[in-house]
Structures are given as structure tokens and as C-alpha cells.
Amino acid sequence: MNKVNIPEILITDEKLKDFLVQGIKRTEEFLEIESASPYIPLTEITQHLLLAGGKRIRPILVFLSAQFGKPDIDRLAKVAAAIEFIHVATLYHDDVMDEALMRRGVESVNAKFGNTNAILAGDFLFSRASAIAAELGPHVVTTLADTLSVLCEGQIREAIGAGTTDPIKHYLEVLKQKTGSLIESSAALGAYLSGADDVVAAALSNYAQNIGLAFQISDDILDLKGNPAKSGKTIGKDLLEGIHTLPVLSALSLDKEGVLKQLLTEVKGNPENIGKTIAKVTELGGFDVAGLHLESLIDQAMTALDSVPKGSARDALVQFAQWLTKRNN
């Protein structure tokens, strides 16, 4: 597997740091083995994004959450791999729906292999996740099945649109389902498989749900004002596709003269209009409002950790949350 970029979280406990490194290494091994098919062309498609790397945020949360019980690195690596398969499968399907051309700095699966193959490869990854979950017991199967249901509901909610619902409320609900649910399950299953106390497990789930929302908002901000060299993102990609994320929605609510509304119409599919559109979002305070939402979610995540025992694992979770805010600098 290619090198995975683990978030730059400060971990002073060498034992915990080594456990994370070994856990991610074991997860990578499972990802490569379990995503392979006897039919080589299918293996090439299913491993396309897995081989492109990633931050492995969900597996990291699995291993950190397991520190509050008795962690079994192999069982944790298996559930981490199952979660990552679900995540990547949803990316394959998302890219088909969005007609995306790039993902993680490489050609998207649908662009490289076609929509039909991308959909079937995503389904194959879902099946591999199910097989792994079955090895780990009914609770894991049920948790991941319920999470996938929530993910699908969020995707449909996004596709149908806000309708008469407040756009920002609708956006946050979509994020909670599409992004937050799988990140929350990562923490919940890490705690469950290690036998963590129920109160601690609930606190970790609460923490992870808020972190999941914060992570996506952070990503949305990076799409508009990040450093492409550092983030690997094409600035304004969402604008070009007509996707309005929290900074834009917040600015639109303050757009009394309708200037931004007109710019959003003009920028769709027209890269030359990205700069002035982002400038207007900035002028209207869209990034300020999004930043406040991000800070609030991080604060809620920190409050949730009050119910978690102090120590190096909790410190690492705090560092992880702080890393999310630094991604915007």
C-alpha cells in the first residue's frame, strides 16, 4: 500500500504512538488483502483509491477510542478496515453521482474505469465490509448496517435539496448523516470492541460526531480558501459544481442585494469567476460564520471528553480536534 498521511497529532506517549503505528499498518494489510478479488481487473478498480492513500481518520479514531478498554489490535484493525471500505465505497458512488474527475489527487474511479464499474466496485467493497463485520459479531454488523442506512438517507437528503427547510439547518443535517455517522461509529466500535465503560463509550461517540461535522466544515472551508499545495484541493471545486457549503450558505443569508446569488449563477462551470465569488463570500462574512460553527463543534467535542478518563489517549483526542482547526490556516 502507498504511504498514508496520518494527521500531525502530538502524542508524547511512545507506547500509544507505537500502538497507533502498528494498528494502522495492520489495517493497511487487511485493506489490501480483503479488497483483492480472484478477478484481477476487479482488484485494480477496488484498490484504486485505497492505494492512493488518505489520512485514515476513521481507523485512527477506532484505535484511540479502544485505549479506554483492553484493545485487541487485530480485531480493531479488522473493524477499521471494514469502516474504511464503507467510506471508500461511498466515495466511489458519490463520484458517479457528481461526475467527478479527480479524487485524492488521482483520476476518479468513474473517470478511469466508467460509471458501471465504479458502482459495482463500490458494491464489492460494501460486501467485503459486511464479511469482516460478520467475523466480529452481531453488534458490529448491526452498527455498520444502521450507519450505512443513515449514510444513504443523508445522500438522498442532499440530492433532493433543502426545499422549504432552512438551508443551513439542512446542510448540517446532511453532514451529520453523510460524514458524522461513520466517524461516530468508528469511535463507538473502537470502544465496544475493547470493552470500554458505557459512559465512556457514549462520550466518545458524542465527541466523534462533533468531530465529524467539524472535519467536513473544515474541508468545505479549505475548498474555498485553502492552500492547494498543502491541501491537495482545487480551490473553488464546489462552486464550479454548483455545490453551496456552509461559508456560501452563511454569506447568502446576508446577501441583501443579491450580488452573491448572481455570482453563484455565473461561476458554475466558469473557473475565471471563482476569485470574485470567494471575495464576495469573504466580504459578507461567510467564512466568519462558518468559523464560529467550527469552533462551537470543537468546543462540544472537548466538553464530551470531560467524561473520558484523563491520560495520553484523551490528550491525543484533544490534539486531533485541534489539528482540525489548524487545517484552515
C-alpha positions in Angstrom: 0.0 0.0 0.0 1.1 3.6 -0.5 2.2 5.7 2.4 -0.7 7.0 4.4 -0.6 10.5 5.8 -1.5 10.2 9.5 -2.7 13.6 10.9 0.1 15.5 12.7 -1.2 15.0 16.2 1.2 15.3 19.1 1.5 12.1 21.0 4.1 12.1 23.8 3.3 8.6 25.0 5.6 6.3 23.0 3.6 3.2 23.8 0.4 4.8 22.4 2.3 6.1 19.4 3.7 2.7 18.6 0.2 1.1 19.0 -1.3 3.6 16.5 1.5 2.9 14.0 1.1 -0.8 14.3 -2.6 -0.6 14.2 -2.7 1.5 11.0 -0.1 -0.9 9.5 -2.3 -3.9 10.3 -5.3 -2.1 8.9 -3.4 -1.4 5.7 -2.6 -5.1 5.4 -6.3 -6.0 5.9 -7.4 -3.4 3.3 -5.1 -4.9 0.7 -5.9 -8.5 1.4 -9.7 -8.1 1.8 -10.1 -5.8 -1.2 -8.5 -8.3 -3.6 -10.6 -10.4 -5.9 -9.6 -13.6 -7.9 -10.6 -11.5 -10.9 -7.6 -9.1 -11.3 -9.5 -6.3 -13.1 -11.9 -6.0 -10.2 -8.9 -5.8 -7.8 -7.4 -3.0 -9.8 -10.7 -1.0 -9.6 -11.4 -1.6 -5.9 -7.9 -0.8 -4.8 -7.6 2.4 -7.0 -8.5 4.8 -4.2 -7.2 2.6 -1.4 -3.7 2.7 -3.0 -4.0 6.5 -3.4 -3.7 6.7 0.4 -5.6 9.0 2.7 -5.5 10.3 6.3 -7.2 7.2 7.7 -9.1 9.4 10.2 -11.7 6.8 10.9 -9.2 4.0 11.7 -7.2 6.4 13.9 -10.4 7.1 15.9 -11.0 3.3 16.2 -7.6 2.8 17.8 -7.7 5.9 20.0 -11.2 5.0 21.4 -10.0 1.5 22.1 -7.5 2.8 24.6 -10.2 3.1 27.3 -10.6 -0.6 27.5 -8.5 -3.7 26.6 -7.6 -3.2 22.9 -7.0 -6.2 20.6 -5.1 -4.8 17.7 -6.2 -7.5 15.2 -10.0 -7.1 15.9 -9.6 -3.3 15.9 -7.8 -3.4 12.6 -10.5 -5.6 11.1 -13.3 -3.2 12.1 -11.1 -0.2 11.0 -10.7 -1.9 7.5 -14.5 -2.5 7.3 -15.2 1.1 8.1 -12.7 2.3 5.6 -14.2 0.0 2.9 -17.6 1.6 3.6 -16.1 5.1 3.4 -14.3 4.4 0.1 -17.4 2.7 -1.4 -19.4 5.8 -0.7 -16.8 7.9 -2.4 -17.0 5.7 -5.5 -20.7 6.1 -5.6 -20.5 9.9 -4.8 -18.1 10.4 -7.7 -20.5 8.7 -10.1 -23.4 11.0 -9.0 -21.2 14.1 -9.1 -19.5 13.1 -12.3 -16.2 13.9 -10.5 -12.9 13.6 -12.4 -10.4 13.6 -9.6 -10.3 12.1 -6.1 -7.3 12.2 -3.6 -5.1 13.6 -6.3 -5.7 10.9 -8.8 -8.2 10.2 -11.5 -11.6 9.2 -10.0 -12.7 5.6 -10.5 -15.7 6.5 -12.6 -13.5 8.7 -14.9 -10.8 5.9 -15.2 -13.0 2.8 -15.4 -16.5 4.0 -16.1 -19.7 4.6 -14.1 -20.8 0.9 -14.1 -17.5 -0.4 -12.9 -17.3 2.3 -10.2 -20.7 1.4 -8.9 -20.0 -2.4 -8.9 -16.6 -1.9 -7.2 -18.3 0.2 -4.5 -20.9 -2.6 -4.0 -18.0 -5.1 -3.8 -16.4 -3.1 -1.0 -19.7 -2.9 0.8 -19.8 -6.7 0.6 -16.3 -7.1 2.0 -17.1 -4.8 4.9 -20.1 -7.0 5.6 -18.0 -10.1 5.6 -15.5 -8.6 8.0 -18.3 -7.3 10.3 -19.8 -10.8 10.5 -16.5 -12.1 11.9 -16.7 -9.6 14.7 -20.2 -10.4 15.8 -23.9 -9.2 15.6 -23.3 -5.9 17.3 -20.7 -4.8 14.8 -22.9 -6.0 11.9 -25.9 -4.1 13.2 -24.0 -0.9 13.9 -22.4 -0.8 10.5 -25.8 -1.7 8.8 -27.5 1.1 10.7 -24.7 3.5 9.8 -25.0 2.7 6.2 -28.7 3.4 6.3 -28.1 6.8 7.8 -25.4 7.5 5.1 -27.9 6.7 2.4 -30.6 8.8 3.9 -28.1 11.7 4.1 -27.1 11.3 0.4 -30.8 11.3 -0.6 -31.5 14.3 1.6 -28.6 16.1 -0.1 -29.8 15.1 -3.6 -33.4 16.3 -3.0 -32.3 19.6 -1.5 -33.5 21.8 1.3 -36.8 22.6 -0.2 -38.6 24.9 2.4 -36.2 23.9 5.1 -33.6 26.4 6.3 -30.6 25.8 4.0 -28.0 25.9 6.8 -30.1 23.5 9.0 -30.5 21.2 6.0 -26.7 21.4 5.3 -25.8 20.5 8.9 -28.2 17.6 8.9 -26.7 16.2 5.7 -23.2 16.5 7.2 -24.4 14.7 10.4 -25.7 11.8 8.3 -23.2 11.6 5.4 -19.9 12.3 7.3 -20.6 12.4 11.1 -22.4 9.0 11.3 -19.4 6.8 10.1 -16.9 8.8 12.2 -19.2 8.4 15.2 -19.4 4.6 14.5 -15.6 4.5 14.4 -15.3 5.7 17.9 -18.3 3.7 19.1 -16.9 0.4 17.7 -13.4 1.0 18.9 -14.8 1.5 22.4 -17.1 -1.5 22.1 -14.5 -4.0 20.9 -12.2 -3.0 23.7 -14.9 -3.3 26.4 -14.8 0.3 27.4 -17.3 1.5 30.1 -20.7 2.5 28.6 -20.5 6.1 29.9 -17.0 6.5 28.3 -18.2 4.9 25.1 -21.2 7.3 24.9 -18.9 10.3 25.5 -16.5 9.1 22.7 -19.4 8.8 20.3 -20.6 12.3 21.2 -17.0 13.6 20.7 -16.7 11.8 17.3 -20.0 13.1 16.0 -18.9 16.7 16.6 -15.5 16.0 15.2 -17.1 14.5 12.1 -19.1 17.7 11.5 -16.1 19.9 12.2 -14.0 17.8 9.8 -16.4 18.3 6.9 -16.8 22.1 7.6 -13.1 22.4 7.7 -12.9 20.6 4.3 -15.5 22.9 2.9 -13.6 26.0 4.0 -10.4 24.5 2.5 -12.2 24.1 -0.8 -12.7 27.9 -0.9 -9.6 29.3 0.8 -7.1 26.6 1.4 -3.5 26.3 0.1 -3.7 23.8 -2.9 -0.1 22.8 -2.3 -0.9 21.8 1.2 -4.5 20.6 1.0 -4.3 18.9 -2.4 -7.6 20.5 -3.2 -8.6 22.5 -6.3 -9.8 25.9 -5.0 -13.5 26.5 -5.8 -14.3 23.0 -6.9 -17.7 23.1 -5.1 -18.5 26.4 -6.6 -17.9 25.1 -10.1 -20.2 22.2 -9.5 -22.9 24.4 -8.0 -22.5 23.0 -4.5 -23.1 25.5 -1.8 -21.4 24.7 1.5 -21.6 26.4 4.9 -19.4 29.5 4.1 -21.5 30.2 1.0 -24.9 29.5 2.7 -23.9 31.8 5.6 -22.9 34.5 3.2 -26.2 34.1 1.1 -28.2 34.7 4.3 -26.5 38.1 4.5 -26.7 38.8 0.8 -29.4 41.5 0.9 -28.7 42.9 -2.5 -28.5 39.5 -4.3 -24.9 40.1 -5.6 -23.6 36.8 -4.4 -26.7 35.0 -5.7 -25.9 36.3 -9.2 -22.2 35.4 -8.8 -23.1 31.8 -7.9 -25.1 31.5 -11.1 -22.2 32.9 -13.2 -19.4 30.9 -11.5 -20.9 27.4 -12.1 -18.7 25.9 -14.7 -16.7 29.1 -15.1 -13.3 29.0 -13.3 -12.5 32.6 -14.2 -15.3 33.7 -11.8 -14.0 31.8 -8.7 -11.9 34.6 -7.3 -14.5 37.3 -7.2 -17.1 34.9 -5.9 -14.9 33.9 -3.0 -14.1 37.5 -2.3 -17.8 38.3 -2.0 -18.3 35.3 0.4 -15.5 36.8 2.5 -16.9 40.3 2.3 -20.3 39.1 3.5 -18.8 37.3 6.5 -19.5 33.8 5.3 -16.1 32.4 6.5 -16.5 34.1 9.8 -19.9 32.4 10.4 -18.5 29.0 9.3 -15.5 29.5 11.6 -17.9 30.1 14.5 -19.7 26.9 13.7 -16.4 25.0 13.6 -15.3 26.4 16.9 -18.6 25.5 18.5 -18.3 21.9 17.3 -14.8 21.6 18.6 -15.9 23.1 22.0 -18.7 20.5 22.1 -16.3 17.7 21.4 -14.0 18.9 24.2 -16.9 19.0 26.6 -17.8 15.4 25.7 -14.2 14.4 26.7 -14.9 15.6 30.2 -16.4 12.2 30.8 -13.4 10.3 29.5 -10.5 9.3 31.8 -7.5 11.6 31.7 -4.3 10.3 30.1 -2.4 10.1 26.9 -5.3 8.8 24.9 -7.6 11.6 25.9 -4.7 14.1 25.2 -4.4 12.6 21.7 -8.1 13.1 21.1 -7.7 16.8 22.1 -4.8 17.2 19.8 -6.7 15.5 17.0 -9.5 18.1 17.4 -7.1 21.0 17.4 -5.4 19.6 14.2 -8.8 20.0 12.5 -8.8 23.8 13.2 -5.2 24.2 12.0 -6.1 22.8 8.6 -7.6 26.1 7.7 -4.5 28.2 8.3 
